[in-house]
Amino acid sequence: MQPGDPFSDPFTGEESGRSIIELRGISRSFGSQEVLRNVSLDIRAGETVCLIGESGCGKSVTMKIMASLMQPTAGNVLWNDVPIKDRTDEELVRDRLRFGYLFQGAALFDSLSVFENIAFGLRQNTTMSDKFLAELVTERLKDVGMSPASAHKMPSELSGGMRKRVGLARTLALMPDIILYDEPTTGLDPIMIDVINTLILKTRKRRPVTSVIVTHEMSTVRKVADRVIMFYPLSRLEPGQPQIVFEGTPEEAFASEDPQVSQFVYGEAGERMQELSLL
C-alpha cells in the first residue's frame, strides 16, 4: 500500500476501534419519496453492527450509501476521515475493493457455475494464475461449508441456503476489509439461519473484518452483533424527530423500555395494530 492510503492497516494496534465509515447528515429521496433524513452514524474498525427496523425505513439504502453504490441527496460519507467526494475516480474504484457486499438473495449470476460466480471478482480485479484461482475458489467453498464438487453446479441446482453460502464465498474471495450483509438470512429456515450466523462469526474470527448487517432476524442480532442501530420509518415520525431511535448493545436493545424498540425486537404488534385499524 502507498503512504497515505486511507484504508492502510485499519485493524491493527491503536487503529482498531476507530471510525472507518462516517455518515454525516445523510438524506436520500426517490422523487418525492423521502427515505432517509439527516442520518449520522459511525462504523468502527473490527466491530459488527446490525441495522434493524421495519421494512422501508431505509436500512438497505443506508448500506448502499456506505459503500458508495448509491449517492445521498444530501450529506457526506467519509472513509477513514476522507470524504468520498474528494476521491478521484481511480481512488474510488480502488477503495471500493475493500468492501465485500452480500446482496439480498445472494444475487448470483444464473448463467455462471458456482466456480465462475466465486471467481468473477478475482478474474476482474487480479492477474492470478488459473491454478491459484482454482485453489482459492476451493478454499472459499470450504470456508462456507461446501464441498469442492459443488463448484460445478449451476445456481438453479442450489437450495436457498446454498445460494447464500455461495454468495458469501464470492464476497470473501477478494479478502475485503469491510463486509456488508443485506438481509443474509431472509427466507431461510431456523437451522440455516444459524448456519449463516455461525459463518458470519467464523469470518470475523478468521481475520479482523468489519461487518455491517441489515436484518430483521433477532437471532442474528443476539448472536453476532457488537452494536445495534435501529431506524424508524419517516412516515411515522414527527418533523424533526431523529430517524435513528436506538443505538447500543444487543443486551440494551432487548432490555429497552422504549415501546418503539421493545415492540420491534420482541415482534409485538402493539401500537401498530391500532395504527393499522385507523388506516
ROVODO-986435 format. One record per atom (N, C-alpha, C, CB): x, y, z. Coordinates in steps of 0.02 Angstrom, whole numbers, plus 50000, padded with zeros to 5 digits. Atoms other than C-alpha are relative to their C-alpha. Glycine has a CB too. Layout:
// residues N
XYZ ...
END
This chain:
// residues 279
500424994050000 500005000050000 500445006350000 499535000050061 499634993850003 500555017849968 499905004050063 499795003949939 500094995549943 500875030450108 499395004449988 500635004350012 500594995850006 499285039950143 499394996349975 500145005649955 500585003950020 498175025850083 499485000250055 500204992649984 500494999049947 496555029550177 499754993650033 499425003649974 500225006149968 496245011150212 500594995750024 499584995949953 499425004149981 498015005650258 499964998050073 500655003849987 499975002849932 498104994350412 499455002550046 500675001450031 500524997049959 496384999350480 499824995950062 499395001049960 500235004349946 496254984850603 500554997950048 499684993949972 499455002149959 497924984050692 500185005350052 500614998349958 499754995549949 498624991450851 499485005150022 500615003649975 500444994749977 497885008150901 499455001649950 500405006150015 500494998550051 496915008850738 499344996350013 500264998249931 500595003949989 495704995450794 499505003850044 500184993250033 500524996749962 494055002550854 499865007249980 500174999850071 500144993150020 494175019450769 499495000049943 500645003649978 500514999550052 492845025650648 500324999649931 499605006750007 499745000650069 493185020050469 499475001849948 500254992949988 500544997650043 491475024150394 499605004950041 499564994149973 500404994949965 490565040050442 499475002749952 500455005850026 500544996650036 488875046250380 499845006350038 499374995349992 500124993549969 488575064650415 499425003549966 500635004349998 500584996450025 486845072050391 499734997349934 500175007249991 500205003150063 486355059550257 499245000149991 500264992749997 500705000550021 484685061550169 499984996749931 499655007149999 500085003150066 484035051750021 499264999849982 500304992849999 500685000050025 482465053949918 499984996649932 499715007249995 500135002850065 481745044749769 499395003749973 499874992150003 500544995650021 480715057849679 499755003950060 499424995949968 500294996549942 479525064849809 500014995850064 499295002049984 499995004649942 479775049849925 500665000750038 499894992849977 499414999349958 481005053850065 500084993650041 499955006250046 499865006349965 481805038050137 500455001150060 500314994949952 499544998449946 483225044850243 500015007650010 500724997449985 499994992949985 483275061650332 500505001550055 499305002450021 499504997549952 484805069050416 500274994550046 499705005650042 499745005749961 485555052350471 500755000750007 499834993349965 499285000049986 487265052250554 500174993950042 500215006650037 499775005849961 488185036750615 500724998449982 499544993949987 499315002350010 489915029050630 500024992450002 500475003050054 499845007149996 490555011550595 500734999650018 499854996249932 499325000349973 492115007050693 500364993749977 500005000450076 499595005550024 493534995750638 499934993850044 500735002049995 500025006349965 493324977550686 499354998150033 500515000050050 500635001649966 491544978450751 499494997149951 499715006250034 500575002550039 489944970050691 499395003950022 499904992350009 500584995849986 488454981750679 499404997349963 500145007449979 500635001950031 486664976350646 499555006149993 499644994550041 500494994750013 485474988850566 499324996749999 500155003749932 500665003049995 483684984650615 499475005349991 499924996350067 500574995450008 481964992350591 499514997149950 500255006949977 500535002550044 480354989850494 500215000449927 499365004050012 499884999750072 480354986650307 499845007049975 499574994749963 500124993550030 480515002650208 500265005950040 499285000949990 499764994449959 481405012850343 500695002449978 500024998050072 499394997450028 482995014950240 500644996450018 500075006950020 499405003749979 484185001650307 500454998249941 499814993850039 499605002150058 484724994550139 500265005949961 499584995549955 499774993950033 484825011950064 500615002750037 499435005349997 499434997749960 485975016950207 500624995949984 499844999550075 499425004350014 487095001950172 500295001449931 499794992650005 499754998450068 487205005949986 500375006649999 499425000149950 499664993549996 487675023850028 500684999250035 499565005250038 499365001349966 489035017450147 500524997749950 499914994850054 499535003050048 489825007850002 500075004149937 499784993049983 500004995750060 489575022049876 499704996449939 500705002249984 500385002950055 488425010949773 499405004349984 499774992850018 500544995250010 487125024749791 500225006550032 499324997450032 499804993549974 487375043249817 499445003250041 500205004749942 500524996649960 486465053249952 499745006249965 500275001850069 500284993850025 485315067549908 500345005950035 499245000350011 499654994949961 486185077550046 500434996650051 499505004950033 499565002749949 487575074950172 500654997349971 499654994650038 499335002350019 489325067450169 500144993050027 500535004850024 499755006549980 490085050050177 500755000450003 499754994349952 499275000049993 491865048250243 500244992950011 500215004550058 499645006349988 493005033150231 500675001950031 500094995849934 499374998349965 494435034550357 500135007549998 500594996249970 499964992749993 494105053150381 500045003849934 500605001750042 499954996750065 494195056650194 499324999749965 500554996849956 500645000250035 492565061850107 500054996449933 499745007249989 500015003550063 492095050649962 500035004849941 499374995749995 500044995250056 491755065849854 500685003149984 499515005650017 499334997350011 493595071149873 500464995049966 500305002350064 499595005050032 494235054949796 499965000649924 499794993050022 500025000650073 494725053249614 499634993749982 500735000149970 500345006150022 493825040249510 500444993950011 499815000549925 499545005649990 495375029249520 500034997950073 500705001949975 499995001549929 495445030549709 499354996850023 500145006450040 500645002749980 493595026949724 499944992749979 499435004149970 500015006950023 493735011149619 500444995650043 500214999549926 499535003849958 495245005449720 499714998750069 500665003750006 500245000649931 494435008649888 499364995950004 499895006850030 500605004249999 492785000249840 500184992750005 499585001249938 499795007049996 493774984049825 500124997850072 500624998949959 499935001849930 493994984850014 499334997750030 500275006050040 500665001949977 492124981650028 499784993549967 499495005649985 500365005850026 491264964850009 499265001150013 500264993450032 500724998649993 489384965649980 499614993749986 499785005849952 500445005850009 488204951050007 499295002649990 500044995050061 500654997350017 486604955949918 499434995550024 499955001149924 500605003949985 484844950449961 499934994649947 499365004650002 500095005550047 484514933449883 500644997649968 499545002149946 499335002050023 486404931449853 500185003149933 500054992549995 499884996750065 486214939149676 500534996549960 500195007350011 499525003750041 487174925249590 499845001049926 499984992550018 500104999850073 487424925549401 499724993249980 500675001649962 500335006450015 486194912149344 500324996249943 499285001249984 499705003350058 487154908549184 500714997450014 500025004849941 499325002149982 488794905149276 499974994550053 500425005950025 499965005249949 489284889949378 500205003050067 500514994649979 499794997849934 489644891049563 500735002349998 499924994350052 499294998350006 491504891149522 500085006949968 500384994849958 499914993750036 491344905549398 499695005850038 499694999549931 500274994749958 490234915349517 500515002350052 499364997650035 499514998249948 491554914649654 500625003149969 500194993850041 499404997650033 492964917749530 499905006749965 500244995049951 500154994250041 492094932549447 500415006250020 499265001650003 499644994149977 492834946449554 500754999249994 499825001550071 499295001350006 494544938249553 500245000949928 500174993050025 499814999350070 494564937349363 499995007449979 499524996049955 500074993150019 494014955549350 500545004550031 499335002650020 499594995349962 495224962849477 500704997550017 499665001850062 499335002649987 496774951649486 500284996849937 499994994950059 499675003450056 498024943349370 500274993250022 500585004349971 499765006449975 498224927149468 499924994549949 499644998150064 500025005650047 498544910949376 499364995950010 500614995550010 500605004349996 497124898749339 500084994950057 499884996449933 499885005049947 497934886149458 499875003150069 500734997349995 500104996949935 497984898249604 499285002150010 500465006150008 500704998149996 496244904549564 499574994150020 499755003049934 500395006049984 495554886849569 500104997950073 500204994249954 499865001749930 496404883649737 499635004850047 500755000250014 500324995149958 495694899749807 499244999050002 500165007049976 500725001350002 493924895849749 499834993950044 499764998849928 500115006049959 494044878649830 500045001850075 500524994649983 499934997949931 494634886649993 499395003950024 500635004150010 500584996049980 493194899049994 499384995650007 499885005649948 500555004649993 491954884949966 500054996350067 499984995049942 499905003349936 492694875750114 499835004750058 500714997450006 500134995149947 492574891650217 499265000550017 500265006849979 500724999449988 490684891750195 499664993250005 499675004049944 500275006749987 490484873050224 499734996449940 499475000650050 500225003450060 490274867350044 500574996049970 499725005149948 499495004450028 491194853449954 500265002749934 499734992949991 499734997950065 492344856749805 499584997649941 500704997549992 500425002750055 491154846049699 499435004749982 499724993250019 500554995450014 489824859549715 500205005649953 499745003050065 499764994750044 490914871149610 499714999449930 500755000049996 500235001250069 490214863249451 499245000949993 500204993149978 500734999250003 488384865949496 499815006949974 499694998950069 500284993750020 487304879749425 499565002750057 499594999449934 500414997249946 486364891749540 499304996950004 499935007449991 500675002950000 484704883849488 499984993350035 499754999249930 499965006549967 485294867449566 500105000750075 500564996049971 499854998949930 485584875249737 499385001950040 500525005550007 500534997849954 484434877449886 500135007350018 499984995550064 499934993149979 484144894649958 500605001150045 499385002450034 499434999549954 485404891650097 500664999349964 499944994950054 499385000950037 486724885549975 500155006149957 499954993849955 499894993950040 486474900849864 500295005550045 499335002449968 499744995049953 486754911950016 500744998650014 499595000050066 499315001849983 488354902450057 500475001349941 500044992750022 499604998550058 488994903849879 500105007649993 499684997149935 499944992750001 488624922449885 500515002550050 499325003250014 499514998149949 489634923650045 500704998149977 499834996750067 499345002250025 491064913649967 500265005049948 499964993049970 499804995150051 491084925849820 500215006550033 499425001349951 499834993949964 491104940449942 500684999450033 499465001650053 499375001149964 492564932950038 500604999249953 499954993950044 499455001850046 493584928949882 500535005549994 499724998649931 499534994450006 494374946349871 500275002450067 499665005749964 499744998449933 494774946650058 499845007250020 500754998850002 500184993049984 493804962750095 500145001650073 499275001349983 499924997649931 494134973250249 499335001250034 500425006350001 500674998449975 492294977550267 499504995849961 499845007749993 500525004050033 490834965850231 499325002750019 500064992450019 500684997549992 489074972350207 499524994449982 499875006449957 500485005450010 487694959350226 499305003049997 500054994650057 500684997450006 485974964250160 499504994450008 499915003549931 500495005249982 484704952850246 500264993049980 499335001449966 499705006350021 485814937350235 499614993850017 500674999450031 500375006049979 484554925650317 499275000049977 500024999350075 500704999650022 482924930950232 499804993749962 499895006249956 500285005750035 481874916050177 500294993350019 500095000949928 499685006249979 482924902950268 499654997050061 500745001150014 500295003349941 482354890150396 500465001450060 499924992449988 499614998249940 482954892050578 500694996850003 499614998050060 499345003249998 484364879450560 500485003449953 499954992549982 499564996750048 485054887750403 500155007150021 499684999949931 499864993449973 484874904750486 500604999750047 499385002950036 499455000749953 486024898550623 500654998249965 499834994650052 499405001550040 487224891550493 500315006549974 499834995349940 499754993750027 487364908750412 500285004450057 499445003949962 499754996249944 487544917150582 500694997550022 499514999750059 499365003049979 488944905050627 500555001649949 499924992350007 499504998350051 489824908450461 500225007350006 499714998749930 499824992949989 489754927150496 500505000550058 499375004350015 499545000049944 490594923950664 500684997149981 499704996150058 499385003250021 491894912350586 500415004749956 499864993549963 499664995250044 492294925550455 500365005250041 499515003449951 499714994849957 492614938550591 500594997250040 499475002950047 499465002949961 493704926550692 500604998349957 499754993650035 499455001950045 494734921450541 500465005849985 499724997249935 499614994050012 495304939250508 499605006050026 500195000949924 500344994349968 494904956450583 499585004149952 500515004550033 500444996750048 493484961050466 499485004250038 499664994949954 500554995949974 492204974750499 499364997949963 500145007749991 500615002550031 490404969250468 499415004650016 499854992850023 500634996449991 488764978650442 499464995549972 500005007049965 500515004850019 487184968050434 499315003250005 500034993750045 500704998149999 485434973350384 499604993750012 499785003549932 500375006149983 484254961050465 499355001650037 500424995350042 500605000149959 482514957950535 500024994350049 499374999649956 499955006249962 483114942050619 500335001350067 500384994649960 499734998449935 483334944450805 500514994850025 499445000550050 499495004949981 484324928250824 500685002049973 499814992949975 499384997450027 485634936150711 500275005650044 499895002649928 499794994549955 485664951650821 500304997250064 499405004650016 499765002949938 485874941150978 500684996649992 499504995150028 499425004350008 487234930050906 500625003749975 499854994449953 499404997350033 488374941350804 500135007450014 499934999149926 499914992849998 488104959850844 500415002350061 499325003450002 499694996149946 489264970850946 499575006150016 500725002149981 500394993949992 488124985650918 499394999649955 500425006349985 500635000050037 486334988250858 499795007349987 499444996250039 500274993450017 485655003550767 499304998949970 500475003849949 500695000950023 483765004650744 499745006249966 499554998150059 500314994750039 482945015150610 499244999850008 500194999449925 500734999649997 481135020950609 499755003149935 499765004150062 500264997150062 480055024750456 499845007450007 499384996249977 500134992849998 479975043350417 499265001550003 500315003449940 500724998750003 478105041950384 499674999750069 499674995049954 500295000749933 477835038050569 500355004450051 500034992850022 499654995549956 478965051450640 499735007149994 500754999949985 500184992950002 478575069350686 500565003949965 499885002850072 499474995950031 479515083050590 500555001650050 499705006649972 499434998649956 481255084850663 500184994350047 499865006050040 499855005749957 481165068450759 500544995749968 499364995850014 499455003850030 482785058350733 499764993249974 500564999050050 500205006450031 482635043150620 500324994050034 500185000049926 499695005349959 483845032750725 499725000650070 500795000650000 500354999749936 482825028550879 500364996050054 499304997449992 499625003849951 484075016850963 500704998749974 499654993350018 499325002250014 485945013650967 500314997450064 500435005949970 499715002949940 486765001851090 500164992749989 499535000850060 499845007250004 487204983751128 499364996049990 500384997750064 500605004350004 486024969151092 499654999450067 500204993249974 500305000749933 485754967251279 499595006250017 500554999050053 500364993849987 485234985451292 499375000549957 500455006149987 500584999950043 484064983451144 499434995850028 500184997649930 500515004549975 483154968651220 499745002150069 500274992950004 500224997549935 483054977551388 499665006849995 500585000350048 500264993250008 482424993951315 499265000550021 500085002349927 500704998749981 480825001251388 499655004649951 499985003150070 500314996050053 480535011951234 499554995449958 500555003449954 500455004550037 478995004151151 500184999449926 499295002550006 499785000450070 479685008350978 500514994549991 500285006749976 499475005050003 481164997151015 499764993250023 500605002250043 500185006549971 480424983551125 499494996449957 499715001050070 500505003350042 478934980251012 500314997049938 499455005049979 499675002750059 480094977750864 500424993950018 500445005349967 499545005549986 481404966650946 499644993850025 500525002250051 500385005749976 480074955651026 499434998149953 499735001450069 500505001750049 478944955450873 499295000850024 500094993049978 500674998749974 477444962950961 499675005649961 500035001850076 500344995150042 476154972150857 499865006550037 499344997149975 500104994249958 475694983950999 499635005749966 500665002650023 500324994150028 475315001450936 499884999549925 500425006150015 500085000650073 475484996050755 499314997449983 500534995249971 500685002550014 473844986550764 499495005650005 499814994350049 500454994249994 472985002350824 500055004549940 500155003950064 499904995750059 473765012350683 499694997049938 500755001349989 500275003450059 473284999350553 499245000050000 500264992949997 500745000049996 471494998750617 499735006849981 499774998050071 500214993250020 471375017650596 500065000949926 500425005250037 499924999550072 472035016150419 499444996249964 500674997349978 
END
